[in-house]
Amino acid sequence: MDLQDQLKNLFPDHVPEPSDSAKPAKPKYWLQDDPIICKYEKRKGKPVTILEGYNGAASDFKKMAKDIKTLLGVGGSTKNDQIIIQGDYRDRIMAFLQENGFRVKRVGG
């Protein structure tokens, strides 16, 4: 007798809830109508990718920055409502943002 059978014997009137796949997935971040601007710059001779235009909560902003840095395995920071990522990763960042439901605009080169 496995655990499911024991639980059915203890609680015969209990109806199990549907699995999580039936519920709509909650988005990880607050989604906005305006596109996020993804641009490339060189600072002190080094390439950086800058994301700006996110107007959600500060906690979501920092969480998104951390997830992007973890995905790419690179460093970066958040300053003045911008996410600054070390290196030119526009294509991968744009794909990540689009998978999460954001609209993205590519600026420069």
KOLDREN-118564 format. One record per residue (C-alpha): x, y, z; residue in one letter. Coordinates in steps of 0.2 Angstrom, whole numbers. Layout:
// residues N
<node u="X" v="Y" w="Z" code="A"/>
...
***
This chain:
// residues 109
<node u="0" v="0" w="0" code="M"/>
<node u="8" v="16" w="-6" code="D"/>
<node u="6" v="34" w="1" code="L"/>
<node u="-9" v="38" w="-11" code="Q"/>
<node u="-19" v="23" w="-5" code="D"/>
<node u="-16" v="27" w="13" code="Q"/>
<node u="-22" v="45" w="11" code="L"/>
<node u="-37" v="39" w="2" code="K"/>
<node u="-41" v="28" w="16" code="N"/>
<node u="-39" v="42" w="29" code="L"/>
<node u="-48" v="55" w="19" code="F"/>
<node u="-61" v="47" w="8" code="P"/>
<node u="-70" v="63" w="4" code="D"/>
<node u="-55" v="73" w="-2" code="H"/>
<node u="-55" v="78" w="-20" code="V"/>
<node u="-37" v="81" w="-26" code="P"/>
<node u="-33" v="98" w="-34" code="E"/>
<node u="-29" v="98" w="-53" code="P"/>
<node u="-11" v="99" w="-57" code="S"/>
<node u="-1" v="115" w="-59" code="D"/>
<node u="-1" v="113" w="-78" code="S"/>
<node u="-19" v="117" w="-78" code="A"/>
<node u="-16" v="134" w="-70" code="K"/>
<node u="-10" v="148" w="-81" code="P"/>
<node u="8" v="152" w="-78" code="A"/>
<node u="12" v="168" w="-68" code="K"/>
<node u="24" v="179" w="-77" code="P"/>
<node u="41" v="181" w="-68" code="K"/>
<node u="42" v="200" w="-71" code="Y"/>
<node u="29" v="214" w="-72" code="W"/>
<node u="26" v="216" w="-91" code="L"/>
<node u="24" v="233" w="-99" code="Q"/>
<node u="17" v="240" w="-115" code="D"/>
<node u="32" v="250" w="-120" code="D"/>
<node u="47" v="241" w="-128" code="P"/>
<node u="63" v="239" w="-118" code="I"/>
<node u="77" v="247" w="-128" code="I"/>
<node u="93" v="236" w="-130" code="C"/>
<node u="108" v="246" w="-136" code="K"/>
<node u="127" v="243" w="-138" code="Y"/>
<node u="140" v="255" w="-133" code="E"/>
<node u="159" v="255" w="-130" code="K"/>
<node u="165" v="261" w="-114" code="R"/>
<node u="183" v="264" w="-111" code="K"/>
<node u="186" v="252" w="-126" code="G"/>
<node u="176" v="238" w="-119" code="K"/>
<node u="159" v="233" w="-127" code="P"/>
<node u="143" v="234" w="-116" code="V"/>
<node u="125" v="230" w="-119" code="T"/>
<node u="113" v="243" w="-111" code="I"/>
<node u="94" v="239" w="-107" code="L"/>
<node u="83" v="254" w="-103" code="E"/>
<node u="65" v="258" w="-103" code="G"/>
<node u="59" v="246" w="-90" code="Y"/>
<node u="46" v="255" w="-78" code="N"/>
<node u="41" v="241" w="-67" code="G"/>
<node u="45" v="238" w="-48" code="A"/>
<node u="63" v="239" w="-43" code="A"/>
<node u="63" v="222" w="-36" code="S"/>
<node u="58" v="215" w="-53" code="D"/>
<node u="71" v="226" w="-61" code="F"/>
<node u="85" v="219" w="-51" code="K"/>
<node u="78" v="201" w="-52" code="K"/>
<node u="78" v="203" w="-71" code="M"/>
<node u="96" v="209" w="-71" code="A"/>
<node u="102" v="195" w="-61" code="K"/>
<node u="93" v="182" w="-72" code="D"/>
<node u="101" v="190" w="-87" code="I"/>
<node u="118" v="190" w="-80" code="K"/>
<node u="116" v="172" w="-74" code="T"/>
<node u="110" v="166" w="-91" code="L"/>
<node u="125" v="174" w="-100" code="L"/>
<node u="138" v="170" w="-86" code="G"/>
<node u="144" v="188" w="-87" code="V"/>
<node u="145" v="203" w="-75" code="G"/>
<node u="135" v="219" w="-75" code="G"/>
<node u="126" v="232" w="-65" code="S"/>
<node u="110" v="242" w="-63" code="T"/>
<node u="112" v="261" w="-62" code="K"/>
<node u="100" v="275" w="-66" code="N"/>
<node u="86" v="263" w="-72" code="D"/>
<node u="98" v="254" w="-84" code="Q"/>
<node u="104" v="237" w="-84" code="I"/>
<node u="122" v="237" w="-90" code="I"/>
<node u="129" v="220" w="-96" code="I"/>
<node u="148" v="217" w="-100" code="Q"/>
<node u="150" v="212" w="-118" code="G"/>
<node u="139" v="212" w="-134" code="D"/>
<node u="125" v="200" w="-130" code="Y"/>
<node u="111" v="209" w="-139" code="R"/>
<node u="104" v="194" w="-148" code="D"/>
<node u="104" v="183" w="-133" code="R"/>
<node u="96" v="196" w="-121" code="I"/>
<node u="83" v="200" w="-134" code="M"/>
<node u="78" v="182" w="-136" code="A"/>
<node u="77" v="180" w="-117" code="F"/>
<node u="66" v="195" w="-115" code="L"/>
<node u="55" v="190" w="-129" code="Q"/>
<node u="53" v="173" w="-121" code="E"/>
<node u="47" v="181" w="-105" code="N"/>
<node u="34" v="192" w="-115" code="G"/>
<node u="43" v="208" w="-117" code="F"/>
<node u="43" v="219" w="-133" code="R"/>
<node u="61" v="224" w="-137" code="V"/>
<node u="68" v="237" w="-148" code="K"/>
<node u="86" v="236" w="-155" code="R"/>
<node u="96" v="252" w="-156" code="V"/>
<node u="113" v="254" w="-164" code="G"/>
<node u="123" v="243" w="-175" code="G"/>
***
